[in-house]
Amino acid sequence: MSKPSVLFVCVHNAGRSQMAAGWLRQLAGDSVEVRSAGSEPKDQINPVAVEAMREVGIDITGAVPQKLEYETAQSSDVIVTMGCGDACPVFPGKRYEDWELTDPAGQPIDVVRRVRDEIRGRVEKLVGELQA
């Protein structure tokens, strides 16, 4: 059986989706293929998101915002959207989750920490469901 693939999608692929991908890699190891993309990706990861993740021992400095590609979404088993609106493609038979989370862009570190911790809880639940 092949391992499931999870795609995290937000607008800029610089904060929420990158933190979620970092958590999934940390919590699921290589039992899940982790993907991350944005409908309008920025040129770099949000430095406050990098700092917040570093505080919990997860390094996302090597992550690069990626453009959401049709093929990536189509070949993913689970698609988790975080505010990408109509830009996110919908494919019949895929599992979709929409996580309403504060956008960390321009937010102070204390707000980004809360977003980071909320993402962790959601990723932990997702890992449990994928491994069930």
N, C-alpha and C positions, 0 to 999 in steps of 0.2 A: 504494500500500500504506500502510495506517495504521501509525502508530508503536505499538510494544508498550507495554502498561501494566504496571507492577510495583507491587504492594501489599505494604508491609512492615507486619507486625502483631506487636505484643507486648501485654502486659497493660495497662500504663499509658500507652503511646504518649508517653513522656516522656524516654526515653533511647535504647535500642538502635534502635528503629524510626526515630526521628528522626535519629539519627546515620547510619543506613543511607540514609535518604532524602537527607540532605545530601550524602553521598558520591556517590550515584547522579546527583544533579543536577550535581555538580562534574565527574564523570568522563564522563557521557554527554551532557551538555548537554541540548538539547531534542529529542534523537533518541528519548527514552523518556519516557512519561508517568509521573511519580512520584507515588505515593500512600502514605499512612501512616495507621494507625489503631490503636486499642486496644480490647480487650474491656471494660476498666474504666479509661477515660482519667482521668488526673490533671487538675488545673486549670492546670498550667504545666509547661514543659519543665524537666528536671533541670538546675539551674545548673552543676553540675560537668560534665555532658555538653556544655553550651553552651561552657564554658571550654575543654574538651579539643578541641572542634572549632575554636574560635577560634584555638587554637595552630597549626593547620594551614591557616589562612586561609579556613575555611568558617563562615559566619554562619548559625546556626539560631535566632537569637533571635526571629525573626518567626513561627516555627512554633507552632501551637496544637494540643494533643492533641485528637484527633477520636475519636468513638465508631465502632467498627466497624459498618458498615451492610451488610446482606445484599446490596443492589444494588451497592455498591462492590466487594465481593469477587466477585460474579457477573460483573461487567463487566471484571475484571482478567485479564490474560493469564498473569501469573506472581504467585503468592502466596508470600511468604517469611514464615514464622512464626518467632517467637523466644520460645517459652515461653508461648503463650497457651492451650495445652491444648485441651480440648474446646470452648472458646468459638469456635474458628475453624471457620467453615463449610467444607464440602468439596463441590466441584462437579466432576462428571465432566468429563474433558477439559482441565482446568486443569493447569498445571505448578505443582507444589508443591515448596518446599524448606523444611526445618526446620533453622534455624541454632541450635545449642546455644551460647549465649553467656552469660557472667556478667552478671547484672542490675546495672547501674551504680548503682541506687538505694542511697544511703547509703554508697557506696564512696569511698575517697580518690582523688584525682586520678591517682595512679600506676596504680591498677587501671583506672580509666576510660580512661586513655591506651592501655592494652593492649587493652581491648575495642574502642576506636576503631580501632586499627591492624588488629585481626583483622577487623573489619567491612570496612575498606578492601580488604583482600585478597579477601574473598568478593565484594564488589561489583565489583572489577576483573574477577574470573573471570566473574561474571554478565554484565557489559557485553560481554566478549569473546564469550560464547555468544550473546547477543542480536544482536550485530552480524555474526555468522558467516553 
